[in-house]
Amino acid sequence: MMPQMKKILKGNLLRRTGLGGGYHLLEFTAPGLAGEAGPGQFVMVRAGSTHHPLLSRPFSILWAEGDTLHLLVKAVGEGTRLLTTMGEGEATLVLGPLGAEFPLADGAVLVAGGYGMAPLYFYARRHRCPASLHLFYGARTAQHLLLLDRWRALLPEAHLHFVTEDGSLGEKGLVTAPLERFLKANPAAAGPVLACGPTPMMKASAAIARAADRPCYVSMDEPMACGFGICLGCVVPATAGGYVCSCTKGPVFDAAAIRWEAL
Ligand SMILES: Cc1cc2nc3c(=O)[nH]c(=O)nc-3n(C[C@H](O)[C@H](O)[C@H](O)COP(=O)(O)OP(=O)(O)OC[C@H]3O[C@@H](n4cnc5c(N)ncnc54)[C@H](O)[C@@H]3O)c2cc1C
C-alpha cells in the first residue's frame, strides 16, 4: 500500500459562519490537501502564524472540495477560541489529511453526537447512494443539532432520526434508544453502524450493533498533540492487547478492536 500523503501548508480562512451553541463553520483554502481527503480523516490546525498555542488541534473534515476544506468547530478552550475568532483572510497552519477513513458501504447506519456529525456528513456527501443511509443524530437541545437543512438535502426525511435530551426537536432521550429499536426492527439488513461522538455514545452504539450482529466502526475522540504517532498521547486500549495510536491506526476503528471496558 502507498504511504499516506501528508501536507503541511499555510491556509487562509475564507469564511467563518457562527451556527449557535458555540459552533462555527470554517472554510479554509487548502490546495492539494482538500482533494486527497476522505470521510473520517482529520487535520491538525493552528490559528494564525504565531506559536500560541504551540500545538495544533485535531478536527474531522466536514467537507472537502477542490482547494477548500470545511470544518465544524466548537469553541471549548484556547485553541478553538482562536480558530473561531479568526478574521477572513487570516493565515492558518494545516497538516493532513491524517488517519483512517470510514469504510464506504450501502445501507450504513450513521450515529452522530455533537461535532461527531462532521465526518459522517462528509461520508454521506461522498457516498454513491446517500439515500441508502440512515442518520441517528443526537444532541442536548435543538440548538445543538446542526446543518439540518444540509442533511435534509442529502437523505430522505424518513431516514433522518433526530433526538434531543430535552425533547426540543425529534425524539426525547438518547440517540442510542431509536438506534436500538431500528436495528431490532430491521434484522435482515446488514449495513454497518458508523458512530462518532462522545465515548459513552460510541461504546453503547458498539454494544447495540454487536447484539444486532452488525459490523460497527467508531471514530475515537482522544486528545492528541502531534497527529502522526510520535507523542503517544492519543492511545486507546486494544482488544489484541496493549494500546494503539488513534491518530495513525484510527481515528476510525472497527469497534471490536477497542477494549471498551478499559477506557
Ligand atoms: C480525531 C478528532 C477529531 C475531532 N474533530 C473535531 C471537530 O470536527 N470539531 C470540533 O469542534 N472538535 C473536534 N475535535 C476535538 C478538538 O480537537 C478539541 O476540542 C480541541 O483540541 C480543543 O482545543 P482547545 O485548545 O480549544 O481546548 P483545550 O484548552 O486544549 O481543552 C479544553 C477542554 O477540552 C478538552 N478536550 C480537548 N480535546 C478533547 C477531545 N479530543 N475530546 C474531549 N475533550 C477534549 C480538554 O480536556 C479541556 O477540558 C476532534 C478531536 C479528535 C481527536
The ligand as a MOL file (V3000), in Angstrom:
LIG
                    3D

  0  0  0     0  0            999 V3000
M  V30 BEGIN CTAB
M  V30 COUNTS 53 58 0 0 0
M  V30 BEGIN ATOM
M  V30 1 C -9.8600 12.8610 15.5960 0
M  V30 2 C -10.5070 14.0830 16.2520 0
M  V30 3 C -11.4430 14.8150 15.5490 0
M  V30 4 C -12.0330 15.9450 16.1280 0
M  V30 5 N -12.9450 16.6440 15.3960 0
M  V30 6 C -13.4910 17.7630 15.8990 0
M  V30 7 C -14.4180 18.5210 15.1240 0
M  V30 8 O -14.7600 18.1690 13.9810 0
M  V30 9 N -14.9200 19.6540 15.6720 0
M  V30 10 C -14.5670 20.0600 16.9560 0
M  V30 11 O -15.0450 21.1000 17.3910 0
M  V30 12 N -13.7030 19.3630 17.6990 0
M  V30 13 C -13.1520 18.2290 17.2100 0
M  V30 14 N -12.2580 17.5050 17.9760 0
M  V30 15 C -11.9430 17.9740 19.3340 0
M  V30 16 C -10.9540 19.1420 19.2750 0
M  V30 17 O -9.7180 18.6520 18.7980 0
M  V30 18 C -10.7840 19.7230 20.6840 0
M  V30 19 O -11.9970 20.3120 21.0830 0
M  V30 20 C -9.6850 20.7610 20.6560 0
M  V30 21 O -8.4250 20.1310 20.5420 0
M  V30 22 C -9.7090 21.5880 21.9350 0
M  V30 23 O -8.6440 22.5160 21.8550 0
M  V30 24 P -8.6870 23.8530 22.7240 0
M  V30 25 O -7.3340 24.4470 22.7130 0
M  V30 26 O -9.8160 24.7280 22.3040 0
M  V30 27 O -9.0660 23.3320 24.1470 0
M  V30 28 P -8.0710 22.8840 25.3040 0
M  V30 29 O -7.7300 24.1060 26.0920 0
M  V30 30 O -6.9700 22.0270 24.7530 0
M  V30 31 O -9.0750 21.9540 26.1070 0
M  V30 32 C -10.3410 22.4750 26.5610 0
M  V30 33 C -11.1300 21.3220 27.1650 0
M  V30 34 O -11.4730 20.3700 26.1320 0
M  V30 35 C -10.9740 19.0810 26.4990 0
M  V30 36 N -10.5780 18.3890 25.2550 0
M  V30 37 C -9.5720 18.6980 24.4150 0
M  V30 38 N -9.5300 17.8350 23.3880 0
M  V30 39 C -10.5450 16.9530 23.5860 0
M  V30 40 C -11.0310 15.8070 22.8850 0
M  V30 41 N -10.4670 15.3540 21.7640 0
M  V30 42 N -12.0880 15.1640 23.3980 0
M  V30 43 C -12.6650 15.5600 24.5420 0
M  V30 44 N -12.2670 16.6340 25.2540 0
M  V30 45 C -11.2110 17.3150 24.7850 0
M  V30 46 C -9.8150 19.3420 27.4260 0
M  V30 47 O -9.5820 18.2350 28.2740 0
M  V30 48 C -10.3260 20.5420 28.2100 0
M  V30 49 O -11.2210 20.1480 29.2260 0
M  V30 50 C -11.6760 16.3490 17.4450 0
M  V30 51 C -10.7450 15.5970 18.1510 0
M  V30 52 C -10.1590 14.4700 17.5800 0
M  V30 53 C -9.1530 13.6780 18.3490 0
M  V30 END ATOM
M  V30 BEGIN BOND
M  V30 1 1 1 2
M  V30 2 1 2 3
M  V30 3 2 2 52
M  V30 4 2 3 4
M  V30 5 1 4 5
M  V30 6 1 4 50
M  V30 7 2 5 6
M  V30 8 1 6 7
M  V30 9 1 6 13
M  V30 10 2 7 8
M  V30 11 1 7 9
M  V30 12 1 9 10
M  V30 13 2 10 11
M  V30 14 1 10 12
M  V30 15 2 12 13
M  V30 16 1 13 14
M  V30 17 1 14 15
M  V30 18 1 14 50
M  V30 19 1 15 16
M  V30 20 1 16 17
M  V30 21 1 16 18
M  V30 22 1 18 19
M  V30 23 1 18 20
M  V30 24 1 20 21
M  V30 25 1 20 22
M  V30 26 1 22 23
M  V30 27 1 23 24
M  V30 28 2 24 25
M  V30 29 1 24 26
M  V30 30 1 24 27
M  V30 31 1 27 28
M  V30 32 2 28 29
M  V30 33 1 28 30
M  V30 34 1 28 31
M  V30 35 1 31 32
M  V30 36 1 32 33
M  V30 37 1 33 34
M  V30 38 1 33 48
M  V30 39 1 34 35
M  V30 40 1 35 36
M  V30 41 1 35 46
M  V30 42 1 36 37
M  V30 43 1 36 45
M  V30 44 2 37 38
M  V30 45 1 38 39
M  V30 46 1 39 40
M  V30 47 2 39 45
M  V30 48 1 40 41
M  V30 49 2 40 42
M  V30 50 1 42 43
M  V30 51 2 43 44
M  V30 52 1 44 45
M  V30 53 1 46 47
M  V30 54 1 46 48
M  V30 55 1 48 49
M  V30 56 2 50 51
M  V30 57 1 51 52
M  V30 58 1 52 53
M  V30 END BOND
M  V30 END CTAB
M  END
